[in-house]
Amino acid sequence: MKKVILKFLVYFLIFFGGNVIINILFTSNFDLLTAFSTAFGVSFGIAIFGHCTHKRGKEA
């Protein structure tokens, strides 16, 4: 379970940083809530999906 949390944190930091940079470059406003929610949703989905597929791979 620790690996899932670490993967989530790594994905979150990457996507949050990318969203903030893109938000600054292409929009006139600096909206952290949008960057946070997008990064959280995407990184949570990737981490859970990876955990479930890895878990199923061990069972087969």
C-alpha distance matrix in Angstrom:
0.0 3.8 5.4 5.2 6.5 8.8 10.0 10.8 12.7 14.5 15.5 16.5 18.7 20.3 21.2 22.3 24.5 25.9 26.7 28.4 30.4 31.4 32.3 34.5 36.2 37.0 37.5 39.7 37.4 34.3 31.8 28.5 27.4 27.7 25.7 22.9 22.7 22.9 20.3 17.9 18.6 18.4 15.3 13.4 15.1 14.4 10.6 10.5 13.3 11.8 8.7 11.4 13.9 11.9 11.1 14.8 16.0 14.9 16.7 19.9
3.8 0.0 3.8 5.4 5.2 6.2 8.6 9.8 10.6 12.3 14.2 15.1 16.6 18.4 19.9 20.8 22.5 24.3 25.4 26.8 28.7 30.1 31.0 32.9 34.6 35.8 36.3 38.4 36.1 32.8 30.7 27.2 26.5 27.0 24.7 22.0 22.4 22.6 19.6 17.5 18.9 18.6 15.1 14.0 16.2 15.1 11.3 12.4 15.2 13.3 11.0 14.3 16.3 14.1 14.1 17.8 18.5 17.4 19.8 22.7
5.4 3.8 0.0 3.8 5.4 5.0 6.0 8.4 9.8 10.4 12.0 13.9 15.3 16.4 18.0 19.5 21.1 22.4 23.8 25.5 27.0 28.2 29.6 31.5 32.9 34.0 34.9 37.3 35.3 32.1 30.1 26.8 26.4 26.3 23.8 21.5 21.9 21.5 18.4 16.9 18.0 17.0 13.4 12.9 14.6 12.8 9.3 11.0 13.1 10.6 9.0 12.6 13.9 11.6 12.5 16.1 16.2 15.6 18.4 20.9
5.2 5.4 3.8 0.0 3.8 5.5 5.1 6.1 8.7 9.9 10.5 12.0 14.3 15.4 16.2 17.7 19.8 20.9 21.8 23.8 25.7 26.5 27.6 29.9 31.3 32.1 32.8 35.2 33.1 30.1 27.8 24.6 23.8 23.6 21.4 19.0 18.9 18.6 15.7 13.9 14.6 13.8 10.5 9.4 11.1 9.7 6.0 7.4 10.0 8.3 6.6 10.2 12.1 10.7 11.4 14.8 15.6 15.6 17.9 20.4
6.5 5.2 5.4 3.8 0.0 3.8 5.5 5.0 6.2 8.7 9.9 10.3 12.3 14.3 15.2 15.9 18.1 19.8 20.5 22.0 24.1 25.3 26.1 28.1 30.0 30.9 31.3 33.5 31.1 27.9 25.6 22.2 21.5 21.9 19.6 16.9 17.2 17.5 14.5 12.3 13.9 13.8 10.2 9.2 12.0 11.3 7.8 9.5 12.7 11.5 10.1 13.5 15.7 14.5 15.1 18.4 19.4 19.3 21.5 24.1
8.8 6.2 5.0 5.5 3.8 0.0 3.8 5.3 5.1 6.2 8.6 9.7 10.7 12.4 14.2 15.1 16.5 18.3 19.7 21.0 22.7 24.2 25.3 27.1 28.7 30.0 30.7 32.9 30.8 27.5 25.7 22.3 22.2 22.4 19.7 17.4 18.4 18.2 14.7 13.5 15.5 14.6 10.8 11.1 13.7 12.1 9.1 11.8 14.3 12.4 11.7 15.4 16.9 15.3 16.6 19.9 20.2 20.2 22.9 25.2
10.0 8.6 6.0 5.1 5.5 3.8 0.0 3.8 5.5 5.1 6.1 8.3 10.0 10.6 12.1 13.9 15.4 16.4 17.9 19.8 21.2 22.3 23.7 25.7 27.0 28.0 29.0 31.5 29.7 26.6 24.8 21.7 21.5 21.1 18.4 16.5 17.1 16.2 12.9 12.2 13.5 11.9 8.3 9.2 11.1 8.8 6.2 9.6 11.4 9.4 9.7 13.4 14.3 13.1 15.1 18.0 18.1 18.8 21.5 23.4
10.8 9.8 8.4 6.1 5.0 5.3 3.8 0.0 3.8 5.5 5.2 5.9 8.6 9.9 10.4 11.7 14.0 15.2 15.9 17.8 19.8 20.7 21.6 23.8 25.4 26.2 26.8 29.2 27.1 24.1 21.9 18.7 18.2 17.9 15.5 13.3 13.6 13.2 10.0 8.6 10.2 9.4 5.6 6.1 8.8 7.8 5.4 8.5 10.9 10.2 10.5 13.6 15.2 14.8 16.3 19.1 19.9 20.7 23.0 25.0
12.7 10.6 9.8 8.7 6.2 5.1 5.5 3.8 0.0 3.8 5.5 5.0 6.1 8.6 9.9 10.2 12.0 14.0 15.0 16.1 18.1 19.7 20.5 22.2 24.1 25.4 25.9 27.9 25.7 22.4 20.6 17.2 17.2 17.5 14.7 12.4 13.8 13.7 10.1 9.3 12.0 11.4 7.8 9.0 12.2 11.1 9.2 12.3 14.7 13.8 14.0 17.3 18.8 18.2 19.7 22.6 23.2 23.8 26.3 28.4
14.5 12.3 10.4 9.9 8.7 6.2 5.1 5.5 3.8 0.0 3.8 5.4 5.3 6.2 8.6 9.9 10.8 12.3 14.2 15.5 16.7 18.3 19.8 21.4 22.7 24.2 25.2 27.5 25.8 22.6 21.2 18.1 18.7 18.4 15.2 13.8 15.4 14.4 10.7 11.0 13.4 11.7 8.3 10.7 13.1 11.1 9.8 13.5 15.1 13.5 14.6 18.0 18.7 17.9 20.1 22.8 22.8 23.7 26.5 28.2
15.5 14.2 12.0 10.5 9.9 8.6 6.1 5.2 5.5 3.8 0.0 3.8 5.5 5.2 6.0 8.3 9.9 10.5 11.9 14.1 15.4 16.2 17.7 19.9 21.0 22.0 23.1 25.6 24.0 21.2 19.5 16.7 17.0 16.1 13.0 12.0 13.0 11.4 7.9 8.7 10.4 8.2 5.2 8.3 10.1 8.1 8.1 11.7 12.8 11.9 13.6 16.6 17.2 17.1 19.4 21.7 21.9 23.3 25.9 27.3
16.5 15.1 13.9 12.0 10.3 9.7 8.3 5.9 5.0 5.4 3.8 0.0 3.8 5.5 5.3 5.8 8.3 9.8 10.3 11.9 14.0 15.1 15.8 18.0 19.7 20.7 21.2 23.5 21.4 18.4 16.4 13.4 13.5 13.2 10.2 8.5 10.0 9.2 5.5 6.0 8.8 7.9 5.3 7.9 10.6 10.0 9.8 12.8 14.6 14.4 15.7 18.4 19.6 19.8 21.7 24.0 24.7 26.0 28.3 30.0
18.7 16.6 15.3 14.3 12.3 10.7 10.0 8.6 6.1 5.3 5.5 3.8 0.0 3.8 5.6 5.1 6.0 8.4 9.8 10.5 12.1 14.1 15.1 16.5 18.2 19.8 20.5 22.5 20.7 17.4 16.2 13.1 14.3 14.2 10.7 9.7 12.2 11.5 7.8 9.2 12.3 11.2 8.9 11.7 14.3 13.2 13.0 16.3 18.0 17.3 18.6 21.6 22.6 22.4 24.4 27.0 27.3 28.4 31.0 32.6
20.3 18.4 16.4 15.4 14.3 12.4 10.6 9.9 8.6 6.2 5.2 5.5 3.8 0.0 3.8 5.6 5.3 6.1 8.6 10.1 10.7 12.2 14.0 15.6 16.6 18.1 19.4 21.9 20.6 17.7 16.8 14.4 15.7 14.8 11.1 11.2 13.3 11.6 8.2 10.6 12.8 10.7 9.0 12.6 14.2 12.6 13.2 16.7 17.6 16.7 18.7 21.6 21.9 21.9 24.4 26.6 26.6 28.1 30.8 32.0
21.2 19.9 18.0 16.2 15.2 14.2 12.1 10.4 9.9 8.6 6.0 5.3 5.6 3.8 0.0 3.8 5.5 5.0 5.9 8.5 9.8 10.3 11.8 14.1 15.2 16.0 17.1 19.7 18.4 15.7 14.4 12.2 13.1 11.6 8.1 8.7 10.2 8.0 5.0 8.2 9.9 7.9 7.4 11.0 12.3 11.4 12.8 15.8 16.5 16.5 18.7 21.1 21.6 22.2 24.6 26.4 26.7 28.6 30.9 32.1
22.3 20.8 19.5 17.7 15.9 15.1 13.9 11.7 10.2 9.9 8.3 5.8 5.1 5.6 3.8 0.0 3.8 5.4 5.1 6.1 8.6 9.9 10.3 12.2 14.2 15.3 15.7 17.8 15.9 12.9 11.5 8.9 10.2 9.5 5.8 6.1 8.8 7.7 5.1 7.9 10.6 9.9 9.4 12.3 14.3 14.1 15.0 17.8 19.1 19.3 21.0 23.5 24.4 24.9 27.0 29.1 29.7 31.3 33.5 35.0
24.5 22.5 21.1 19.8 18.1 16.5 15.4 14.0 12.0 10.8 9.9 8.3 6.0 5.3 5.5 3.8 0.0 3.8 5.5 5.2 6.2 8.6 9.8 10.7 12.3 14.3 15.2 17.1 15.8 12.7 12.4 10.3 12.6 12.0 8.3 9.4 12.4 11.1 8.7 11.6 14.2 13.1 12.3 15.6 17.5 16.7 17.5 20.7 21.8 21.5 23.4 26.1 26.7 26.9 29.3 31.4 31.6 33.2 35.7 37.0
25.9 24.3 22.4 20.9 19.8 18.3 16.4 15.2 14.0 12.3 10.5 9.8 8.4 6.1 5.0 5.4 3.8 0.0 3.8 5.5 5.2 6.1 8.4 9.9 10.6 12.0 13.6 16.2 15.5 13.1 12.9 11.7 13.7 12.0 8.5 10.7 12.8 10.6 8.8 12.4 14.1 12.3 12.4 16.0 17.0 16.1 17.7 20.8 21.2 21.1 23.5 25.9 26.0 26.6 29.3 31.0 31.1 33.0 35.5 36.4
26.7 25.4 23.8 21.8 20.5 19.7 17.9 15.9 15.0 14.2 11.9 10.3 9.8 8.6 5.9 5.1 5.5 3.8 0.0 3.8 5.5 5.1 5.8 8.5 9.9 10.4 11.2 13.8 12.7 10.5 9.6 8.8 10.5 8.4 5.2 8.2 10.1 7.9 7.4 11.0 12.4 11.4 12.3 15.4 16.5 16.3 18.2 20.8 21.3 21.9 24.2 26.2 26.7 27.7 30.0 31.6 32.1 34.2 36.3 37.3
28.4 26.8 25.5 23.8 22.0 21.0 19.8 17.8 16.1 15.5 14.1 11.9 10.5 10.1 8.5 6.1 5.2 5.5 3.8 0.0 3.8 5.5 5.0 6.1 8.6 10.1 10.3 12.0 10.6 7.8 7.9 7.0 9.9 8.9 5.9 8.7 11.5 10.5 9.8 12.9 15.0 14.5 15.0 17.9 19.5 19.4 20.8 23.5 24.5 24.9 26.9 29.1 29.8 30.6 32.8 34.7 35.2 37.0 39.3 40.5
30.4 28.7 27.0 25.7 24.1 22.7 21.2 19.8 18.1 16.7 15.4 14.0 12.1 10.7 9.8 8.6 6.2 5.2 5.5 3.8 0.0 3.8 5.4 5.2 6.2 8.6 10.0 12.0 11.7 9.6 10.8 10.6 13.6 12.3 9.4 12.3 14.9 13.3 12.5 15.9 17.8 16.6 17.1 20.4 21.6 21.0 22.6 25.6 26.1 26.2 28.5 30.9 31.2 31.8 34.4 36.1 36.2 38.2 40.7 41.6
31.4 30.1 28.2 26.5 25.3 24.2 22.3 20.7 19.7 18.3 16.2 15.1 14.1 12.2 10.3 9.9 8.6 6.1 5.1 5.5 3.8 0.0 3.8 5.4 5.1 5.9 7.9 10.8 11.1 10.0 10.8 11.4 13.8 11.5 9.3 12.8 14.6 12.4 12.4 16.1 17.2 15.8 17.1 20.3 20.9 20.5 22.7 25.4 25.5 26.0 28.6 30.5 30.6 31.7 34.3 35.7 35.9 38.1 40.4 41.1
32.3 31.0 29.6 27.6 26.1 25.3 23.7 21.6 20.5 19.8 17.7 15.8 15.1 14.0 11.8 10.3 9.8 8.4 5.8 5.0 5.4 3.8 0.0 3.8 5.6 5.6 5.5 8.0 7.5 6.5 7.3 8.7 11.1 9.1 7.8 11.4 13.1 11.7 12.5 15.7 16.9 16.4 17.9 20.7 21.6 21.8 23.8 26.2 26.7 27.5 29.8 31.6 32.2 33.4 35.7 37.1 37.7 39.9 41.9 42.8
34.5 32.9 31.5 29.9 28.1 27.1 25.7 23.8 22.2 21.4 19.9 18.0 16.5 15.6 14.1 12.2 10.7 9.9 8.5 6.1 5.2 5.4 3.8 0.0 3.8 5.9 5.8 6.9 7.1 6.1 8.6 10.1 13.2 12.1 10.6 13.9 16.2 15.1 15.4 18.6 20.2 19.7 20.7 23.6 24.8 24.8 26.6 29.2 29.8 30.3 32.6 34.7 35.2 36.1 38.5 40.1 40.5 42.6 44.8 45.8
36.2 34.6 32.9 31.3 30.0 28.7 27.0 25.4 24.1 22.7 21.0 19.7 18.2 16.6 15.2 14.2 12.3 10.6 9.9 8.6 6.2 5.1 5.6 3.8 0.0 3.8 6.1 7.9 9.6 9.6 12.0 13.6 16.4 14.6 13.1 16.6 18.6 16.9 17.2 20.7 21.9 20.8 22.1 25.2 26.0 25.6 27.7 30.4 30.6 31.0 33.6 35.6 35.7 36.7 39.3 40.7 40.9 43.1 45.5 46.1
37.0 35.8 34.0 32.1 30.9 30.0 28.0 26.2 25.4 24.2 22.0 20.7 19.8 18.1 16.0 15.3 14.3 12.0 10.4 10.1 8.6 5.9 5.6 5.9 3.8 0.0 3.8 6.9 9.0 10.1 11.7 14.0 16.2 13.8 13.1 16.9 18.1 16.2 17.3 20.7 21.3 20.4 22.2 25.2 25.5 25.5 27.9 30.3 30.3 31.0 33.8 35.4 35.4 36.8 39.4 40.5 40.8 43.3 45.4 45.9
37.5 36.3 34.9 32.8 31.3 30.7 29.0 26.8 25.9 25.2 23.1 21.2 20.5 19.4 17.1 15.7 15.2 13.6 11.2 10.3 10.0 7.9 5.5 5.8 6.1 3.8 0.0 3.8 5.6 7.5 9.2 12.2 14.1 12.1 12.3 15.9 17.0 15.8 17.4 20.4 21.1 20.8 22.8 25.4 25.9 26.4 28.7 30.8 31.1 32.2 34.7 36.2 36.6 38.1 40.4 41.6 42.2 44.6 46.5 47.2
39.7 38.4 37.3 35.2 33.5 32.9 31.5 29.2 27.9 27.5 25.6 23.5 22.5 21.9 19.7 17.8 17.1 16.2 13.8 12.0 12.0 10.8 8.0 6.9 7.9 6.9 3.8 0.0 3.8 6.9 9.5 12.8 15.0 13.8 14.2 17.5 18.9 18.4 19.8 22.6 23.7 23.7 25.5 27.9 28.8 29.4 31.5 33.6 34.2 35.3 37.5 39.1 39.8 41.2 43.4 44.7 45.4 47.7 49.6 50.5
37.4 36.1 35.3 33.1 31.1 30.8 29.7 27.1 25.7 25.8 24.0 21.4 20.7 20.6 18.4 15.9 15.8 15.5 12.7 10.6 11.7 11.1 7.5 7.1 9.6 9.0 5.6 3.8 0.0 3.8 6.1 9.6 11.6 11.1 11.9 14.7 16.2 16.3 17.8 20.2 21.5 22.0 23.6 25.7 27.0 27.9 29.7 31.6 32.5 33.8 35.7 37.4 38.4 39.7 41.6 43.1 44.1 46.2 48.0 49.1
34.3 32.8 32.1 30.1 27.9 27.5 26.6 24.1 22.4 22.6 21.2 18.4 17.4 17.7 15.7 12.9 12.7 13.1 10.5 7.8 9.6 10.0 6.5 6.1 9.6 10.1 7.5 6.9 3.8 0.0 3.8 6.4 9.2 9.3 9.3 11.8 14.0 14.3 15.2 17.5 19.3 19.9 21.1 23.2 24.8 25.6 27.1 29.2 30.4 31.4 33.1 35.0 36.2 37.2 39.1 40.9 41.8 43.7 45.6 46.9
31.8 30.7 30.1 27.8 25.6 25.7 24.8 21.9 20.6 21.2 19.5 16.4 16.2 16.8 14.4 11.5 12.4 12.9 9.6 7.9 10.8 10.8 7.3 8.6 12.0 11.7 9.2 9.5 6.1 3.8 0.0 3.8 5.6 5.8 6.8 8.9 10.6 11.4 12.7 14.6 16.2 17.3 18.6 20.3 21.9 23.2 24.6 26.4 27.7 29.0 30.6 32.3 33.6 34.9 36.5 38.2 39.4 41.3 43.0 44.4
28.5 27.2 26.8 24.6 22.2 22.3 21.7 18.7 17.2 18.1 16.7 13.4 13.1 14.4 12.2 8.9 10.3 11.7 8.8 7.0 10.6 11.4 8.7 10.1 13.6 14.0 12.2 12.8 9.6 6.4 3.8 0.0 3.8 5.5 5.1 6.0 8.5 9.9 10.4 11.9 14.1 15.4 16.1 17.7 19.8 21.0 21.9 23.8 25.5 26.6 27.9 29.8 31.4 32.3 33.9 35.8 37.0 38.6 40.4 42.0
27.4 26.5 26.4 23.8 21.5 22.2 21.5 18.2 17.2 18.7 17.0 13.5 14.3 15.7 13.1 10.2 12.6 13.7 10.5 9.9 13.6 13.8 11.1 13.2 16.4 16.2 14.1 15.0 11.6 9.2 5.6 3.8 0.0 3.8 5.4 5.0 6.0 8.5 9.8 10.3 12.1 14.1 15.2 16.1 18.1 19.9 20.8 22.2 23.9 25.5 26.6 28.2 30.0 31.3 32.5 34.3 35.8 37.4 38.9 40.6
27.7 27.0 26.3 23.6 21.9 22.4 21.1 17.9 17.5 18.4 16.1 13.2 14.2 14.8 11.6 9.5 12.0 12.0 8.4 8.9 12.3 11.5 9.1 12.1 14.6 13.8 12.1 13.8 11.1 9.3 5.8 5.5 3.8 0.0 3.8 5.4 5.3 6.1 8.4 9.8 10.7 12.2 14.0 15.3 16.6 18.2 19.8 21.2 22.4 24.1 25.7 27.0 28.5 30.0 31.5 33.0 34.4 36.3 37.8 39.2
25.7 24.7 23.8 21.4 19.6 19.7 18.4 15.5 14.7 15.2 13.0 10.2 10.7 11.1 8.1 5.8 8.3 8.5 5.2 5.9 9.4 9.3 7.8 10.6 13.1 13.1 12.3 14.2 11.9 9.3 6.8 5.1 5.4 3.8 0.0 3.8 5.6 5.3 6.0 8.4 10.1 10.7 11.9 13.9 15.5 16.5 17.9 19.9 21.1 22.2 23.9 25.7 26.9 28.1 29.9 31.6 32.7 34.5 36.3 37.7
22.9 22.0 21.5 19.0 16.9 17.4 16.5 13.3 12.4 13.8 12.0 8.5 9.7 11.2 8.7 6.1 9.4 10.7 8.2 8.7 12.3 12.8 11.4 13.9 16.6 16.9 15.9 17.5 14.7 11.8 8.9 6.0 5.0 5.4 3.8 0.0 3.8 5.5 5.2 5.9 8.5 10.1 10.5 11.8 14.0 15.4 16.1 17.9 19.7 20.9 22.0 23.9 25.6 26.6 28.0 30.0 31.3 32.8 34.6 36.2
22.7 22.4 21.9 18.9 17.2 18.4 17.1 13.6 13.8 15.4 13.0 10.0 12.2 13.3 10.2 8.8 12.4 12.8 10.1 11.5 14.9 14.6 13.1 16.2 18.6 18.1 17.0 18.9 16.2 14.0 10.6 8.5 6.0 5.3 5.6 3.8 0.0 3.8 5.5 5.1 6.1 8.5 9.9 10.4 12.1 14.2 15.3 16.4 18.0 19.8 21.0 22.3 24.1 25.6 26.7 28.4 30.0 31.8 33.1 34.7
22.9 22.6 21.5 18.6 17.5 18.2 16.2 13.2 13.7 14.4 11.4 9.2 11.5 11.6 8.0 7.7 11.1 10.6 7.9 10.5 13.3 12.4 11.7 15.1 16.9 16.2 15.8 18.4 16.3 14.3 11.4 9.9 8.5 6.1 5.3 5.5 3.8 0.0 3.8 5.5 5.3 6.1 8.4 9.9 10.7 12.2 14.2 15.5 16.5 18.2 19.9 21.2 22.5 24.1 25.7 27.1 28.4 30.5 32.0 33.2
20.3 19.6 18.4 15.7 14.5 14.7 12.9 10.0 10.1 10.7 7.9 5.5 7.8 8.2 5.0 5.1 8.7 8.8 7.4 9.8 12.5 12.4 12.5 15.4 17.2 17.3 17.4 19.8 17.8 15.2 12.7 10.4 9.8 8.4 6.0 5.2 5.5 3.8 0.0 3.8 5.6 5.4 5.9 8.3 9.9 10.6 11.9 14.0 15.3 16.3 18.0 19.8 21.1 22.2 23.9 25.7 26.7 28.5 30.4 31.8
17.9 17.5 16.9 13.9 12.3 13.5 12.2 8.6 9.3 11.0 8.7 6.0 9.2 10.6 8.2 7.9 11.6 12.4 11.0 12.9 15.9 16.1 15.7 18.6 20.7 20.7 20.4 22.6 20.2 17.5 14.6 11.9 10.3 9.8 8.4 5.9 5.1 5.5 3.8 0.0 3.8 5.6 5.4 5.9 8.4 10.0 10.5 12.0 14.0 15.3 16.3 18.0 19.9 21.0 22.2 24.1 25.6 27.1 28.7 30.4
18.6 18.9 18.0 14.6 13.9 15.5 13.5 10.2 12.0 13.4 10.4 8.8 12.3 12.8 9.9 10.6 14.2 14.1 12.4 15.0 17.8 17.2 16.9 20.2 21.9 21.3 21.1 23.7 21.5 19.3 16.2 14.1 12.1 10.7 10.1 8.5 6.1 5.3 5.6 3.8 0.0 3.8 5.6 5.2 6.1 8.6 10.0 10.7 12.0 14.1 15.4 16.4 18.1 19.8 21.0 22.4 24.1 26.0 27.2 28.7
18.4 18.6 17.0 13.8 13.8 14.6 11.9 9.4 11.4 11.7 8.2 7.9 11.2 10.7 7.9 9.9 13.1 12.3 11.4 14.5 16.6 15.8 16.4 19.7 20.8 20.4 20.8 23.7 22.0 19.9 17.3 15.4 14.1 12.2 10.7 10.1 8.5 6.1 5.4 5.6 3.8 0.0 3.8 5.5 5.2 6.2 8.6 10.1 10.5 12.1 14.2 15.4 16.4 18.1 19.8 21.1 22.3 24.5 26.0 27.1
15.3 15.1 13.4 10.5 10.2 10.8 8.3 5.6 7.8 8.3 5.2 5.3 8.9 9.0 7.4 9.4 12.3 12.4 12.3 15.0 17.1 17.1 17.9 20.7 22.1 22.2 22.8 25.5 23.6 21.1 18.6 16.1 15.2 14.0 11.9 10.5 9.9 8.4 5.9 5.4 5.6 3.8 0.0 3.8 5.4 5.1 6.0 8.5 9.8 10.5 12.1 14.2 15.4 16.3 18.1 19.9 20.9 22.6 24.5 26.0
13.4 14.0 12.9 9.4 9.2 11.1 9.2 6.1 9.0 10.7 8.3 7.9 11.7 12.6 11.0 12.3 15.6 16.0 15.4 17.9 20.4 20.3 20.7 23.6 25.2 25.2 25.4 27.9 25.7 23.2 20.3 17.7 16.1 15.3 13.9 11.8 10.4 9.9 8.3 5.9 5.2 5.5 3.8 0.0 3.8 5.6 5.2 6.1 8.4 9.9 10.5 12.2 14.2 15.3 16.4 18.3 19.9 21.4 22.8 24.6
15.1 16.2 14.6 11.1 12.0 13.7 11.1 8.8 12.2 13.1 10.1 10.6 14.3 14.2 12.3 14.3 17.5 17.0 16.5 19.5 21.6 20.9 21.6 24.8 26.0 25.5 25.9 28.8 27.0 24.8 21.9 19.8 18.1 16.6 15.5 14.0 12.1 10.7 9.9 8.4 6.1 5.2 5.4 3.8 0.0 3.8 5.5 5.3 5.9 8.4 9.9 10.6 12.1 14.0 15.2 16.4 18.1 20.1 21.3 22.6
14.4 15.1 12.8 9.7 11.3 12.1 8.8 7.8 11.1 11.1 8.1 10.0 13.2 12.6 11.4 14.1 16.7 16.1 16.3 19.4 21.0 20.5 21.8 24.8 25.6 25.5 26.4 29.4 27.9 25.6 23.2 21.0 19.9 18.2 16.5 15.4 14.2 12.2 10.6 10.0 8.6 6.2 5.1 5.6 3.8 0.0 3.8 5.6 5.2 6.0 8.5 10.0 10.5 11.9 14.0 15.4 16.3 18.4 20.2 21.3
10.6 11.3 9.3 6.0 7.8 9.1 6.2 5.4 9.2 9.8 8.1 9.8 13.0 13.2 12.8 15.0 17.5 17.7 18.2 20.8 22.6 22.7 23.8 26.6 27.7 27.9 28.7 31.5 29.7 27.1 24.6 21.9 20.8 19.8 17.9 16.1 15.3 14.2 11.9 10.5 10.0 8.6 6.0 5.2 5.5 3.8 0.0 3.8 5.5 5.2 6.1 8.7 10.1 10.5 12.1 14.3 15.3 16.7 18.7 20.4
10.5 12.4 11.0 7.4 9.5 11.8 9.6 8.5 12.3 13.5 11.7 12.8 16.3 16.7 15.8 17.8 20.7 20.8 20.8 23.5 25.6 25.4 26.2 29.2 30.4 30.3 30.8 33.6 31.6 29.2 26.4 23.8 22.2 21.2 19.9 17.9 16.4 15.5 14.0 12.0 10.7 10.1 8.5 6.1 5.3 5.6 3.8 0.0 3.8 5.4 5.0 6.1 8.6 9.8 10.4 12.2 14.1 15.5 16.8 18.6
13.3 15.2 13.1 10.0 12.7 14.3 11.4 10.9 14.7 15.1 12.8 14.6 18.0 17.6 16.5 19.1 21.8 21.2 21.3 24.5 26.1 25.5 26.7 29.8 30.6 30.3 31.1 34.2 32.5 30.4 27.7 25.5 23.9 22.4 21.1 19.7 18.0 16.5 15.3 14.0 12.0 10.5 9.8 8.4 5.9 5.2 5.5 3.8 0.0 3.8 5.4 5.2 6.2 8.5 9.8 10.6 12.2 14.4 15.6 16.8
11.8 13.3 10.6 8.3 11.5 12.4 9.4 10.2 13.8 13.5 11.9 14.4 17.3 16.7 16.5 19.3 21.5 21.1 21.9 24.9 26.2 26.0 27.5 30.3 31.0 31.0 32.2 35.3 33.8 31.4 29.0 26.6 25.5 24.1 22.2 20.9 19.8 18.2 16.3 15.3 14.1 12.1 10.5 9.9 8.4 6.0 5.2 5.4 3.8 0.0 3.8 5.5 5.3 6.0 8.4 9.9 10.5 12.5 14.5 15.7
8.7 11.0 9.0 6.6 10.1 11.7 9.7 10.5 14.0 14.6 13.6 15.7 18.6 18.7 18.7 21.0 23.4 23.5 24.2 26.9 28.5 28.6 29.8 32.6 33.6 33.8 34.7 37.5 35.7 33.1 30.6 27.9 26.6 25.7 23.9 22.0 21.0 19.9 18.0 16.3 15.4 14.2 12.1 10.5 9.9 8.5 6.1 5.0 5.4 3.8 0.0 3.8 5.6 5.2 6.0 8.6 9.9 10.9 12.7 14.7
11.4 14.3 12.6 10.2 13.5 15.4 13.4 13.6 17.3 18.0 16.6 18.4 21.6 21.6 21.1 23.5 26.1 25.9 26.2 29.1 30.9 30.5 31.6 34.7 35.6 35.4 36.2 39.1 37.4 35.0 32.3 29.8 28.2 27.0 25.7 23.9 22.3 21.2 19.8 18.0 16.4 15.4 14.2 12.2 10.6 10.0 8.7 6.1 5.2 5.5 3.8 0.0 3.8 5.5 5.0 6.2 8.6 10.1 10.8 12.6
13.9 16.3 13.9 12.1 15.7 16.9 14.3 15.2 18.8 18.7 17.2 19.6 22.6 21.9 21.6 24.4 26.7 26.0 26.7 29.8 31.2 30.6 32.2 35.2 35.7 35.4 36.6 39.8 38.4 36.2 33.6 31.4 30.0 28.5 26.9 25.6 24.1 22.5 21.1 19.9 18.1 16.4 15.4 14.2 12.1 10.5 10.1 8.6 6.2 5.3 5.6 3.8 0.0 3.8 5.4 5.1 6.1 8.8 10.0 10.8
11.9 14.1 11.6 10.7 14.5 15.3 13.1 14.8 18.2 17.9 17.1 19.8 22.4 21.9 22.2 24.9 26.9 26.6 27.7 30.6 31.8 31.7 33.4 36.1 36.7 36.8 38.1 41.2 39.7 37.2 34.9 32.3 31.3 30.0 28.1 26.6 25.6 24.1 22.2 21.0 19.8 18.1 16.3 15.3 14.0 11.9 10.5 9.8 8.5 6.0 5.2 5.5 3.8 0.0 3.8 5.5 5.0 6.5 9.0 10.3
11.1 14.1 12.5 11.4 15.1 16.6 15.1 16.3 19.7 20.1 19.4 21.7 24.4 24.4 24.6 27.0 29.3 29.3 30.0 32.8 34.4 34.3 35.7 38.5 39.3 39.4 40.4 43.4 41.6 39.1 36.5 33.9 32.5 31.5 29.9 28.0 26.7 25.7 23.9 22.2 21.0 19.8 18.1 16.4 15.2 14.0 12.1 10.4 9.8 8.4 6.0 5.0 5.4 3.8 0.0 3.8 5.4 5.4 6.7 9.2
14.8 17.8 16.1 14.8 18.4 19.9 18.0 19.1 22.6 22.8 21.7 24.0 27.0 26.6 26.4 29.1 31.4 31.0 31.6 34.7 36.1 35.7 37.1 40.1 40.7 40.5 41.6 44.7 43.1 40.9 38.2 35.8 34.3 33.0 31.6 30.0 28.4 27.1 25.7 24.1 22.4 21.1 19.9 18.3 16.4 15.4 14.3 12.2 10.6 9.9 8.6 6.2 5.1 5.5 3.8 0.0 3.8 5.4 5.1 6.5
16.0 18.5 16.2 15.6 19.4 20.2 18.1 19.9 23.2 22.8 21.9 24.7 27.3 26.6 26.7 29.7 31.6 31.1 32.1 35.2 36.2 35.9 37.7 40.5 40.9 40.8 42.2 45.4 44.1 41.8 39.4 37.0 35.8 34.4 32.7 31.3 30.0 28.4 26.7 25.6 24.1 22.3 20.9 19.9 18.1 16.3 15.3 14.1 12.2 10.5 9.9 8.6 6.1 5.0 5.4 3.8 0.0 3.8 5.5 5.5
14.9 17.4 15.6 15.6 19.3 20.2 18.8 20.7 23.8 23.7 23.3 26.0 28.4 28.1 28.6 31.3 33.2 33.0 34.2 37.0 38.2 38.1 39.9 42.6 43.1 43.3 44.6 47.7 46.2 43.7 41.3 38.6 37.4 36.3 34.5 32.8 31.8 30.5 28.5 27.1 26.0 24.5 22.6 21.4 20.1 18.4 16.7 15.5 14.4 12.5 10.9 10.1 8.8 6.5 5.4 5.4 3.8 0.0 3.8 5.7
16.7 19.8 18.4 17.9 21.5 22.9 21.5 23.0 26.3 26.5 25.9 28.3 31.0 30.8 30.9 33.5 35.7 35.5 36.3 39.3 40.7 40.4 41.9 44.8 45.5 45.4 46.5 49.6 48.0 45.6 43.0 40.4 38.9 37.8 36.3 34.6 33.1 32.0 30.4 28.7 27.2 26.0 24.5 22.8 21.3 20.2 18.7 16.8 15.6 14.5 12.7 10.8 10.0 9.0 6.7 5.1 5.5 3.8 0.0 3.8
19.9 22.7 20.9 20.4 24.1 25.2 23.4 25.0 28.4 28.2 27.3 30.0 32.6 32.0 32.1 35.0 37.0 36.4 37.3 40.5 41.6 41.1 42.8 45.8 46.1 45.9 47.2 50.5 49.1 46.9 44.4 42.0 40.6 39.2 37.7 36.2 34.7 33.2 31.8 30.4 28.7 27.1 26.0 24.6 22.6 21.3 20.4 18.6 16.8 15.7 14.7 12.6 10.8 10.3 9.2 6.5 5.5 5.7 3.8 0.0
